[in-house]
Amino acid sequence: MAEVIRPSNLQFFLARADQARAEGDQATLDNVRERSRRPEAAWTALAEKAERSERLRHEEALRKAEAGLAS
């Protein structure tokens, strides 16, 4: 069974992306800066997927509520 992505996970993903971005911004060497950009991109992608999942879950709950269905 797949783990359900919760808003707290979204906040975690965003925090990790921010941390990687900050580390890259502080780096003085190009290779260190690039090394920080890869995880930033990965965490950002995870955050976008989590946000989309939450939005779709909310829309489905609204649709069911309007139709009078229990979740």
Secondary structure as UniProt FT lines:
FT   HELIX           7..26
FT   HELIX           30..67
//
